[in-house]
């Protein structure tokens, strides 16, 4: 798995710069040509965000847990789950 550190080393910039570019927070802070180069290098190296690390950093996983002791025995189980998803 390619890390931001590896992308930064290849691009000759800091990890913070790579983070800003790959998270879309570079506008007005990083020259567009540098941002394009970082994105190209990240793509060429096969960089993919680490979702576990992102969830730890943001303290949000956007995963909904649903616990019920009747879900398997009710004919409305599908609708209950769809309602929970919509909520």
Biopython code that builds the backbone (N, CA, C, O; Angstrom):
import numpy as np
from Bio.PDB.StructureBuilder import StructureBuilder

atoms = [
    (1, "UNK", "N", (0.842, -1.179, 0.000)),
    (1, "UNK", "CA", (0.000, 0.000, 0.000)),
    (1, "UNK", "C", (0.889, 1.245, 0.000)),
    (1, "UNK", "O", (1.785, 1.380, 0.833)),
    (2, "UNK", "N", (0.635, 2.126, -0.918)),
    (2, "UNK", "CA", (1.396, 3.370, -1.057)),
    (2, "UNK", "C", (0.890, 4.374, -0.024)),
    (2, "UNK", "O", (-0.318, 4.522, 0.164)),
    (3, "UNK", "N", (1.805, 5.054, 0.636)),
    (3, "UNK", "CA", (1.436, 6.034, 1.656)),
    (3, "UNK", "C", (1.624, 7.458, 1.146)),
    (3, "UNK", "O", (2.263, 7.686, 0.119)),
    (4, "UNK", "N", (1.056, 8.410, 1.882)),
    (4, "UNK", "CA", (1.246, 9.823, 1.545)),
    (4, "UNK", "C", (2.720, 10.184, 1.635)),
    (4, "UNK", "O", (3.205, 11.022, 0.875)),
    (5, "UNK", "N", (3.427, 9.557, 2.557)),
    (5, "UNK", "CA", (4.853, 9.831, 2.707)),
    (5, "UNK", "C", (5.607, 9.471, 1.428)),
    (5, "UNK", "O", (6.492, 10.212, 0.999)),
    (6, "UNK", "N", (5.263, 8.344, 0.824)),
    (6, "UNK", "CA", (5.912, 7.924, -0.419)),
    (6, "UNK", "C", (5.570, 8.869, -1.567)),
    (6, "UNK", "O", (6.424, 9.186, -2.395)),
    (7, "UNK", "N", (4.326, 9.313, -1.611)),
    (7, "UNK", "CA", (3.916, 10.280, -2.634)),
    (7, "UNK", "C", (4.692, 11.577, -2.437)),
    (7, "UNK", "O", (5.173, 12.170, -3.403)),
    (8, "UNK", "N", (4.815, 12.020, -1.176)),
    (8, "UNK", "CA", (5.534, 13.257, -0.871)),
    (8, "UNK", "C", (7.001, 13.158, -1.275)),
    (8, "UNK", "O", (7.557, 14.095, -1.848)),
    (9, "UNK", "N", (7.624, 12.027, -0.976)),
    (9, "UNK", "CA", (9.036, 11.846, -1.340)),
    (9, "UNK", "C", (9.213, 11.875, -2.860)),
    (9, "UNK", "O", (10.156, 12.483, -3.366)),
    (10, "UNK", "N", (8.313, 11.224, -3.577)),
    (10, "UNK", "CA", (8.400, 11.202, -5.044)),
    (10, "UNK", "C", (8.188, 12.582, -5.654)),
    (10, "UNK", "O", (8.797, 12.926, -6.666)),
    (11, "UNK", "N", (7.314, 13.369, -5.024)),
    (11, "UNK", "CA", (6.996, 14.697, -5.546)),
    (11, "UNK", "C", (7.964, 15.765, -5.040)),
    (11, "UNK", "O", (8.003, 16.872, -5.576)),
    (12, "UNK", "N", (8.739, 15.436, -4.016)),
    (12, "UNK", "CA", (9.659, 16.414, -3.448)),
    (12, "UNK", "C", (8.972, 17.492, -2.644)),
    (12, "UNK", "O", (9.421, 18.637, -2.608)),
    (13, "UNK", "N", (7.868, 17.119, -1.991)),
    (13, "UNK", "CA", (7.113, 18.063, -1.163)),
    (13, "UNK", "C", (6.866, 17.423, 0.204)),
    (13, "UNK", "O", (7.231, 16.270, 0.436)),
    (14, "UNK", "N", (6.248, 18.178, 1.096)),
    (14, "UNK", "CA", (5.964, 17.655, 2.430)),
    (14, "UNK", "C", (4.707, 16.778, 2.424)),
    (14, "UNK", "O", (3.887, 16.836, 1.508)),
    (15, "UNK", "N", (4.589, 15.979, 3.459)),
    (15, "UNK", "CA", (3.394, 15.142, 3.617)),
    (15, "UNK", "C", (2.164, 16.029, 3.776)),
    (15, "UNK", "O", (1.090, 15.697, 3.273)),
    (16, "UNK", "N", (2.312, 17.150, 4.471)),
    (16, "UNK", "CA", (1.196, 18.083, 4.663)),
    (16, "UNK", "C", (0.694, 18.614, 3.322)),
    (16, "UNK", "O", (-0.511, 18.762, 3.122)),
    (17, "UNK", "N", (1.612, 18.898, 2.411)),
    (17, "UNK", "CA", (1.226, 19.395, 1.087)),
    (17, "UNK", "C", (0.446, 18.320, 0.338)),
    (17, "UNK", "O", (-0.587, 18.606, -0.267)),
    (18, "UNK", "N", (0.940, 17.090, 0.378)),
    (18, "UNK", "CA", (0.240, 15.983, -0.281)),
    (18, "UNK", "C", (-1.145, 15.817, 0.333)),
    (18, "UNK", "O", (-2.128, 15.639, -0.387)),
    (19, "UNK", "N", (-1.224, 15.874, 1.648)),
    (19, "UNK", "CA", (-2.507, 15.723, 2.334)),
    (19, "UNK", "C", (-3.496, 16.793, 1.879)),
    (19, "UNK", "O", (-4.652, 16.492, 1.582)),
    (20, "UNK", "N", (-3.038, 18.035, 1.827)),
    (20, "UNK", "CA", (-3.926, 19.124, 1.397)),
    (20, "UNK", "C", (-4.433, 18.893, -0.025)),
    (20, "UNK", "O", (-5.620, 19.068, -0.304)),
    (21, "UNK", "N", (-3.539, 18.503, -0.911)),
    (21, "UNK", "CA", (-3.931, 18.295, -2.307)),
    (21, "UNK", "C", (-4.915, 17.136, -2.427)),
    (21, "UNK", "O", (-5.960, 17.275, -3.063)),
    (22, "UNK", "N", (-4.593, 16.000, -1.826)),
    (22, "UNK", "CA", (-5.428, 14.813, -1.976)),
    (22, "UNK", "C", (-6.756, 14.917, -1.233)),
    (22, "UNK", "O", (-7.696, 14.178, -1.527)),
    (23, "UNK", "N", (-6.834, 15.841, -0.264)),
    (23, "UNK", "CA", (-8.085, 16.055, 0.456)),
    (23, "UNK", "C", (-8.851, 17.270, -0.059)),
    (23, "UNK", "O", (-9.855, 17.676, 0.526)),
    (24, "UNK", "N", (-8.366, 17.850, -1.164)),
    (24, "UNK", "CA", (-9.076, 18.962, -1.796)),
    (24, "UNK", "C", (-9.006, 20.265, -1.026)),
    (24, "UNK", "O", (-9.888, 21.113, -1.168)),
    (25, "UNK", "N", (-7.974, 20.442, -0.211)),
    (25, "UNK", "CA", (-7.855, 21.666, 0.583)),
    (25, "UNK", "C", (-6.657, 22.509, 0.154)),
    (25, "UNK", "O", (-6.079, 23.244, 0.955)),
    (26, "UNK", "N", (-6.299, 22.390, -1.110)),
    (26, "UNK", "CA", (-5.108, 23.074, -1.618)),
    (26, "UNK", "C", (-5.398, 24.394, -2.310)),
    (26, "UNK", "O", (-4.470, 25.164, -2.563)),
    (27, "UNK", "N", (-6.633, 24.676, -2.619)),
    (27, "UNK", "CA", (-6.974, 25.873, -3.391)),
    (27, "UNK", "C", (-6.488, 27.148, -2.691)),
    (27, "UNK", "O", (-6.827, 27.409, -1.537)),
    (28, "UNK", "N", (-5.696, 27.924, -3.412)),
    (28, "UNK", "CA", (-5.178, 29.164, -2.871)),
    (28, "UNK", "C", (-3.962, 28.985, -1.978)),
    (28, "UNK", "O", (-3.377, 29.971, -1.530)),
    (29, "UNK", "N", (-3.571, 27.745, -1.712)),
    (29, "UNK", "CA", (-2.436, 27.495, -0.819)),
    (29, "UNK", "C", (-1.262, 26.844, -1.549)),
    (29, "UNK", "O", (-0.104, 27.017, -1.169)),
    (30, "UNK", "N", (-1.582, 26.094, -2.602)),
    (30, "UNK", "CA", (-0.560, 25.351, -3.324)),
    (30, "UNK", "C", (-0.712, 25.666, -4.809)),
    (30, "UNK", "O", (-1.827, 25.708, -5.329)),
    (31, "UNK", "N", (0.397, 25.885, -5.479)),
    (31, "UNK", "CA", (0.348, 26.208, -6.901)),
    (31, "UNK", "C", (-0.342, 25.086, -7.669)),
    (31, "UNK", "O", (-0.081, 23.909, -7.422)),
    (32, "UNK", "N", (-1.225, 25.451, -8.606)),
    (32, "UNK", "CA", (-1.971, 24.441, -9.367)),
    (32, "UNK", "C", (-1.094, 23.418, -10.078)),
    (32, "UNK", "O", (-1.451, 22.242, -10.154)),
    (33, "UNK", "N", (0.059, 23.858, -10.603)),
    (33, "UNK", "CA", (0.927, 22.906, -11.300)),
    (33, "UNK", "C", (1.533, 21.885, -10.336)),
    (33, "UNK", "O", (1.744, 20.730, -10.705)),
    (34, "UNK", "N", (1.809, 22.307, -9.114)),
    (34, "UNK", "CA", (2.324, 21.371, -8.106)),
    (34, "UNK", "C", (1.225, 20.397, -7.707)),
    (34, "UNK", "O", (1.473, 19.199, -7.567)),
    (35, "UNK", "N", (0.009, 20.911, -7.524)),
    (35, "UNK", "CA", (-1.121, 20.056, -7.170)),
    (35, "UNK", "C", (-1.370, 19.008, -8.259)),
    (35, "UNK", "O", (-1.613, 17.840, -7.958)),
    (36, "UNK", "N", (-1.307, 19.428, -9.513)),
    (36, "UNK", "CA", (-1.493, 18.481, -10.622)),
    (36, "UNK", "C", (-0.422, 17.397, -10.608)),
    (36, "UNK", "O", (-0.708, 16.223, -10.839)),
    (37, "UNK", "N", (0.808, 17.804, -10.336)),
    (37, "UNK", "CA", (1.918, 16.845, -10.292)),
    (37, "UNK", "C", (1.740, 15.850, -9.146)),
    (37, "UNK", "O", (1.992, 14.657, -9.314)),
    (38, "UNK", "N", (1.308, 16.335, -7.991)),
    (38, "UNK", "CA", (1.069, 15.438, -6.848)),
    (38, "UNK", "C", (-0.032, 14.439, -7.188)),
    (38, "UNK", "O", (0.094, 13.250, -6.898)),
    (39, "UNK", "N", (-1.097, 14.914, -7.794)),
    (39, "UNK", "CA", (-2.199, 14.008, -8.177)),
    (39, "UNK", "C", (-1.730, 12.983, -9.207)),
    (39, "UNK", "O", (-2.126, 11.819, -9.148)),
    (40, "UNK", "N", (-0.900, 13.404, -10.138)),
    (40, "UNK", "CA", (-0.380, 12.482, -11.152)),
    (40, "UNK", "C", (0.493, 11.411, -10.507)),
    (40, "UNK", "O", (0.367, 10.224, -10.809)),
    (41, "UNK", "N", (1.375, 11.843, -9.619)),
    (41, "UNK", "CA", (2.264, 10.898, -8.941)),
    (41, "UNK", "C", (1.453, 9.926, -8.094)),
    (41, "UNK", "O", (1.715, 8.723, -8.104)),
    (42, "UNK", "N", (0.477, 10.439, -7.365)),
    (42, "UNK", "CA", (-0.364, 9.577, -6.526)),
    (42, "UNK", "C", (-1.067, 8.526, -7.383)),
    (42, "UNK", "O", (-1.138, 7.356, -7.008)),
    (43, "UNK", "N", (-1.576, 8.945, -8.517)),
    (43, "UNK", "CA", (-2.248, 8.010, -9.427)),
    (43, "UNK", "C", (-1.266, 6.983, -9.984)),
    (43, "UNK", "O", (-1.560, 5.788, -10.013)),
    (44, "UNK", "N", (-0.108, 7.450, -10.422)),
    (44, "UNK", "CA", (0.910, 6.551, -10.990)),
    (44, "UNK", "C", (1.385, 5.517, -9.972)),
    (44, "UNK", "O", (1.636, 4.363, -10.319)),
    (45, "UNK", "N", (1.506, 5.939, -8.717)),
    (45, "UNK", "CA", (1.967, 5.020, -7.673)),
    (45, "UNK", "C", (0.849, 4.099, -7.173)),
    (45, "UNK", "O", (1.108, 3.109, -6.489)),
    (46, "UNK", "N", (-0.384, 4.434, -7.521)),
    (46, "UNK", "CA", (-1.518, 3.623, -7.070)),
    (46, "UNK", "C", (-1.972, 3.967, -5.663)),
    (46, "UNK", "O", (-2.480, 3.108, -4.942)),
    (47, "UNK", "N", (-1.789, 5.234, -5.265)),
    (47, "UNK", "CA", (-2.187, 5.666, -3.927)),
    (47, "UNK", "C", (-3.695, 5.548, -3.757)),
    (47, "UNK", "O", (-4.472, 5.933, -4.631)),
    (48, "UNK", "N", (-4.085, 5.007, -2.614)),
    (48, "UNK", "CA", (-5.499, 4.968, -2.212)),
    (48, "UNK", "C", (-5.582, 5.406, -0.757)),
    (48, "UNK", "O", (-4.745, 5.010, 0.055)),
    (49, "UNK", "N", (-6.582, 6.220, -0.415)),
    (49, "UNK", "CA", (-6.698, 6.675, 0.974)),
    (49, "UNK", "C", (-6.911, 5.487, 1.917)),
    (49, "UNK", "O", (-7.578, 4.512, 1.571)),
    (50, "UNK", "N", (-6.338, 5.590, 3.098)),
    (50, "UNK", "CA", (-6.534, 4.587, 4.132)),
    (50, "UNK", "C", (-7.800, 4.972, 4.892)),
    (50, "UNK", "O", (-7.779, 5.909, 5.690)),
    (51, "UNK", "N", (-8.898, 4.263, 4.652)),
    (51, "UNK", "CA", (-10.184, 4.629, 5.238)),
    (51, "UNK", "C", (-10.209, 4.448, 6.748)),
    (51, "UNK", "O", (-10.885, 5.199, 7.451)),
    (52, "UNK", "N", (-9.480, 3.461, 7.251)),
    (52, "UNK", "CA", (-9.425, 3.262, 8.703)),
    (52, "UNK", "C", (-8.755, 4.468, 9.355)),
    (52, "UNK", "O", (-9.243, 4.985, 10.360)),
    (53, "UNK", "N", (-7.642, 4.912, 8.787)),
    (53, "UNK", "CA", (-6.942, 6.084, 9.325)),
    (53, "UNK", "C", (-7.822, 7.322, 9.245)),
    (53, "UNK", "O", (-7.866, 8.117, 10.184)),
    (54, "UNK", "N", (-8.525, 7.491, 8.125)),
    (54, "UNK", "CA", (-9.414, 8.649, 7.972)),
    (54, "UNK", "C", (-10.525, 8.625, 9.025)),
    (54, "UNK", "O", (-10.849, 9.659, 9.609)),
    (55, "UNK", "N", (-11.105, 7.451, 9.267)),
    (55, "UNK", "CA", (-12.163, 7.329, 10.266)),
    (55, "UNK", "C", (-11.646, 7.644, 11.659)),
    (55, "UNK", "O", (-12.346, 8.279, 12.448)),
    (56, "UNK", "N", (-10.430, 7.210, 11.977)),
    (56, "UNK", "CA", (-9.847, 7.529, 13.282)),
    (56, "UNK", "C", (-9.606, 9.025, 13.421)),
    (56, "UNK", "O", (-9.867, 9.609, 14.473)),
    (57, "UNK", "N", (-9.109, 9.639, 12.358)),
    (57, "UNK", "CA", (-8.811, 11.076, 12.393)),
    (57, "UNK", "C", (-10.081, 11.913, 12.532)),
    (57, "UNK", "O", (-10.126, 12.857, 13.321)),
    (58, "UNK", "N", (-11.106, 11.563, 11.767)),
    (58, "UNK", "CA", (-12.344, 12.350, 11.777)),
    (58, "UNK", "C", (-13.307, 11.931, 12.881)),
    (58, "UNK", "O", (-14.292, 12.618, 13.153)),
    (59, "UNK", "N", (-13.010, 10.793, 13.518)),
    (59, "UNK", "CA", (-13.885, 10.225, 14.556)),
    (59, "UNK", "C", (-15.297, 9.978, 14.033)),
    (59, "UNK", "O", (-16.285, 10.105, 14.756)),
    (60, "UNK", "N", (-15.355, 9.623, 12.759)),
    (60, "UNK", "CA", (-16.637, 9.336, 12.129)),
    (60, "UNK", "C", (-16.443, 8.273, 11.057)),
    (60, "UNK", "O", (-15.624, 8.434, 10.153)),
    (61, "UNK", "N", (-17.197, 7.191, 11.163)),
    (61, "UNK", "CA", (-17.059, 6.127, 10.171)),
    (61, "UNK", "C", (-18.230, 6.101, 9.193)),
    (61, "UNK", "O", (-18.176, 5.423, 8.166)),
    (62, "UNK", "N", (-19.269, 6.830, 9.513)),
    (62, "UNK", "CA", (-20.479, 6.862, 8.693)),
    (62, "UNK", "C", (-21.073, 5.458, 8.532)),
    (62, "UNK", "O", (-21.682, 5.138, 7.511)),
    (63, "UNK", "N", (-20.880, 4.630, 9.565)),
    (63, "UNK", "CA", (-21.442, 3.281, 9.593)),
    (63, "UNK", "C", (-22.554, 3.276, 10.624)),
    (63, "UNK", "O", (-22.389, 3.770, 11.739)),
    (64, "UNK", "N", (-23.669, 2.721, 10.243)),
    (64, "UNK", "CA", (-24.831, 2.660, 11.111)),
    (64, "UNK", "C", (-24.974, 1.246, 11.653)),
    (64, "UNK", "O", (-25.013, 0.284, 10.887)),
    (65, "UNK", "N", (-25.052, 1.122, 12.962)),
    (65, "UNK", "CA", (-25.290, -0.176, 13.580)),
    (65, "UNK", "C", (-26.774, -0.320, 13.897)),
    (65, "UNK", "O", (-27.416, 0.632, 14.340)),
    (66, "UNK", "N", (-27.309, -1.499, 13.671)),
    (66, "UNK", "CA", (-28.732, -1.738, 13.918)),
    (66, "UNK", "C", (-28.870, -3.054, 14.660)),
    (66, "UNK", "O", (-28.466, -4.102, 14.156)),
    (67, "UNK", "N", (-29.439, -3.003, 15.859)),
    (67, "UNK", "CA", (-29.598, -4.206, 16.675)),
    (67, "UNK", "C", (-31.073, -4.400, 16.977)),
    (67, "UNK", "O", (-31.756, -3.480, 17.428)),
    (68, "UNK", "N", (-31.555, -5.611, 16.723)),
    (68, "UNK", "CA", (-32.950, -5.943, 17.009)),
    (68, "UNK", "C", (-33.064, -7.437, 17.216)),
    (68, "UNK", "O", (-32.389, -8.221, 16.551)),
    (69, "UNK", "N", (-33.925, -7.826, 18.145)),
    (69, "UNK", "CA", (-34.121, -9.258, 18.370)),
    (69, "UNK", "C", (-35.303, -9.792, 17.567)),
    (69, "UNK", "O", (-35.589, -10.988, 17.627)),
    (70, "UNK", "N", (-35.986, -8.950, 16.829)),
    (70, "UNK", "CA", (-37.154, -9.381, 16.076)),
    (70, "UNK", "C", (-36.992, -9.252, 14.562)),
    (70, "UNK", "O", (-37.907, -9.609, 13.821)),
    (71, "UNK", "N", (-35.901, -8.775, 14.107)),
    (71, "UNK", "CA", (-35.747, -8.491, 12.677)),
    (71, "UNK", "C", (-35.897, -9.748, 11.822)),
    (71, "UNK", "O", (-36.451, -9.680, 10.725)),
    (72, "UNK", "N", (-35.419, -10.880, 12.302)),
    (72, "UNK", "CA", (-35.471, -12.106, 11.505)),
    (72, "UNK", "C", (-36.846, -12.768, 11.546)),
    (72, "UNK", "O", (-37.143, -13.618, 10.706)),
    (73, "UNK", "N", (-37.680, -12.397, 12.501)),
    (73, "UNK", "CA", (-38.969, -13.076, 12.643)),
    (73, "UNK", "C", (-40.154, -12.239, 12.185)),
    (73, "UNK", "O", (-41.293, -12.698, 12.270)),
    (74, "UNK", "N", (-39.924, -11.054, 11.715)),
    (74, "UNK", "CA", (-41.025, -10.204, 11.280)),
    (74, "UNK", "C", (-41.083, -10.129, 9.753)),
    (74, "UNK", "O", (-40.043, -10.095, 9.096)),
    (75, "UNK", "N", (-42.280, -10.102, 9.192)),
    (75, "UNK", "CA", (-42.389, -9.995, 7.735)),
    (75, "UNK", "C", (-42.012, -8.595, 7.212)),
    (75, "UNK", "O", (-41.895, -8.391, 6.004)),
    (76, "UNK", "N", (-41.829, -7.655, 8.119)),
    (76, "UNK", "CA", (-41.513, -6.281, 7.726)),
    (76, "UNK", "C", (-40.016, -5.973, 7.833)),
    (76, "UNK", "O", (-39.620, -4.808, 7.816)),
    (77, "UNK", "N", (-39.194, -7.003, 7.943)),
    (77, "UNK", "CA", (-37.761, -6.809, 8.161)),
    (77, "UNK", "C", (-37.127, -5.923, 7.084)),
    (77, "UNK", "O", (-36.344, -5.025, 7.394)),
    (78, "UNK", "N", (-37.463, -6.177, 5.842)),
    (78, "UNK", "CA", (-36.891, -5.387, 4.747)),
    (78, "UNK", "C", (-37.241, -3.921, 4.855)),
    (78, "UNK", "O", (-36.390, -3.055, 4.651)),
    (79, "UNK", "N", (-38.499, -3.637, 5.176)),
    (79, "UNK", "CA", (-38.935, -2.241, 5.303)),
    (79, "UNK", "C", (-38.297, -1.572, 6.508)),
    (79, "UNK", "O", (-37.985, -0.382, 6.465)),
    (80, "UNK", "N", (-38.103, -2.324, 7.577)),
    (80, "UNK", "CA", (-37.452, -1.762, 8.760)),
    (80, "UNK", "C", (-36.027, -1.338, 8.414)),
    (80, "UNK", "O", (-35.588, -0.248, 8.779)),
    (81, "UNK", "N", (-35.316, -2.206, 7.710)),
    (81, "UNK", "CA", (-33.939, -1.894, 7.344)),
    (81, "UNK", "C", (-33.876, -0.702, 6.375)),
    (81, "UNK", "O", (-33.004, 0.158, 6.506)),
    (82, "UNK", "N", (-34.795, -0.653, 5.410)),
    (82, "UNK", "CA", (-34.819, 0.484, 4.486)),
    (82, "UNK", "C", (-35.127, 1.788, 5.222)),
    (82, "UNK", "O", (-34.551, 2.831, 4.912)),
    (83, "UNK", "N", (-36.033, 1.726, 6.193)),
    (83, "UNK", "CA", (-36.352, 2.916, 6.990)),
    (83, "UNK", "C", (-35.155, 3.389, 7.791)),
    (83, "UNK", "O", (-34.905, 4.589, 7.904)),
    (84, "UNK", "N", (-34.413, 2.434, 8.350)),
    (84, "UNK", "CA", (-33.206, 2.793, 9.111)),
    (84, "UNK", "C", (-32.176, 3.425, 8.181)),
    (84, "UNK", "O", (-31.531, 4.404, 8.556)),
    (85, "UNK", "N", (-32.013, 2.890, 6.992)),
    (85, "UNK", "CA", (-31.061, 3.447, 6.020)),
    (85, "UNK", "C", (-31.459, 4.879, 5.642)),
    (85, "UNK", "O", (-30.617, 5.775, 5.594)),
    (86, "UNK", "N", (-32.747, 5.077, 5.377)),
    (86, "UNK", "CA", (-33.213, 6.410, 5.007)),
    (86, "UNK", "C", (-32.985, 7.434, 6.109)),
    (86, "UNK", "O", (-32.631, 8.583, 5.842)),
    (87, "UNK", "N", (-33.193, 7.001, 7.356)),
    (87, "UNK", "CA", (-33.010, 7.901, 8.507)),
    (87, "UNK", "C", (-31.553, 8.263, 8.636)),
    (87, "UNK", "O", (-31.180, 9.011, 9.540)),
]
sb = StructureBuilder()
sb.init_structure("model")
sb.init_model(0)
sb.init_chain("A")
sb.init_seg("    ")
for serial, (resi, resn, name, xyz) in enumerate(atoms, 1):
    if name == "N":
        sb.init_residue(resn, " ", resi, " ")
    sb.init_atom(name, np.array(xyz, "f"), 0.0, 1.0, " ", f" {name:<3s}", serial, name[0])
structure = sb.get_structure()
